[in-house]
């Protein structure tokens, strides 16, 4: 099935992209620092950059607020012995 292209470019009518495939090497061209691949079901839940960034910031803020108690190596080894 050919897609209808609304353009005045005659070359567009000559090209058939119906059997095209994604380029597996495209990550070599773009800056990987800013590109993340997510599963299709997540892409549907987060349709744009703002929604993804908002969700990630919420998670990062919650993780930053969670206090982690520091444990010295000595106390950690004592706890291990107590469990055994």
N, C-alpha and C positions, 0 to 999 in steps of 0.2 A: 504494500500500500504506500503510495507516494504522498508525501505531505504537500499541501498547497502552500506555496510561498508567495506572499504578496510583496513583490519587489519589481522594480523596473530593470534590474540587471539580467540580461539574457543568459548569463552563465549560471545563475541560480536555477533556472529551469532545466539545465543540462545535468546538474549534479543530483545524484540520488543518495541521500544519507540514511535511508531506511535500514541498511545493513551495517551501519557504522558501529564501532565498539569504542569504549573509553580507552584512552591511552594509558597503559600501565606505567609509563615512564614520566608522567607529567609532574610528579613530585621532584624530579631532578631539575625542573625548570623554575618552579616557584620557590619562595622562601619557606622552608619547612618550619621555621620558628613560628609562623602564624597560621599554619594549616593543620587542622586536626580532622581525621575521618571518623564519622560516627555512623552507627547502624541506622538503617532506614526507618525503623520504628521511632527512634529518638529524633531523627530529622523531621518526622511528621509532628512530633510533640513540640519541637522548638523550630518553628519555620523561618526564623531570621536571626541575625547576629545578636540583636539586642536581647532576645529571649534567652539565648544560650549564655551570653555574658551575665545577665541578671541572675540566672540560676547558679552559675559558677561562683559569682560574688557572694550570694547568700550562703552557699556551702562553705566557702573560704572564711567568711565572717564567723559562722557558727563554729568552725574548727579552731579559729583563732581565739574564740571566747572560752572554749573548753580548756580548763586548767589541767595540766598534767603535773602530778607531783614528781619531783625529782627524787630519785633513789640512788644512793651511793652504791658503788660496787660491793662494798662490805655488807650493807643491808640486803642487797639483792642475793648475795651468796648465802646469807643466813636464812632468807626466806626459802631458797631452793632446798637447803638441808632440812628445814622444818617440814616441807611437803613430802620429802622422801621417806 
